[in-house]
Amino acid sequence: MANSKSAEKRARQNKSRYELKHAQRSVVRTAMKNVSKAVEAKDNNLGDVYKDAQSVVDNMASKGIIHKNKAARIKSRLNKKVKSA
């Protein structure tokens, strides 16, 4: 456990930062799943779903939630799925 005031504050900051980043990563995963579901269902709105997912991934990469190379890898895989449909 924390032994000083600054360590206690850092523990509080880490907890709130973890909760925020965890929620934001969840948004990325949900967007990826939405694209996969649209591909499987051969949905007519596949382009819109893909565009939304791409936007979410770019946004999280710019915020530092996910690394820029991971964002590029995710977008590449999503693009491959969309083109196969």
N, C-alpha and C positions, 0 to 999 in steps of 0.2 A: 504494500500500500504506500501511498504518497507520504513522504516525511517532511515536506516543506510546502509553503503556500504556493510557490510557483509550480511544484509538481502536482498539487491538487488542481490548480487551474488548467495545467496541461492535460490532465486526465479528463477534466470536463470538456475541454475543447476537442480532444480525440474522440470522445463518445458522440458529441453532436456532429462532428465532421464525418464519422463513420456512418451515422444514421442517414445523413444527407447523401453521401456518395453511394450508399447501398441502395437507396431509393432511385437514384439517377441511373445506376447500372441496371436496375430492374426495368426501367423504361426502355433501355437499349435492347434488353433480352426480349421484352414484349414486342417491340417493333420487328425484331428478327423473326419471331414466331408468327406474327401477322403476315409477313411476306411468305413464309413457308406454307401457311394455311391457304393463302390466296393462290399460290402455285399449285398446290394439290387439288384445290377446288376449281382450278381454271377460271378464276374470277375475272370479270370484265374490268374491274377497277384495279387490276394488278399494277399498272403503271403508277397510279396515285399512291397505292400502298407502298410501293418501292420508293417513290420519291419522298414520302413522309419518313420512312425508315432511314433513308440516306441523310435526310436533314437532321434527324435525331442523333445519328452516329457522328456526323460532323460537329454538331453542337456540343456533344459530350467530349469529343476530342479537343475542341477549342477551350473547353473549361478545364481540361486536365483530368477528367474523370477516367478516361481511357487513353492509352498512348496513341499517338497519331499513326504509328505503323499498324497497331491493332485495328484502328478504325479503317485503314485502307484495306486490310485483310478481310474484315467483315464485309465491307462494301463490295469487294471483289467476289466474295462467295455469294452474296445476295444477287449480284449481277449475273453470275453464272446460272443460278437457279432460275432467274427471270427469263434469261435467254433460252433455257432448256424448255420452258413452258410454251 
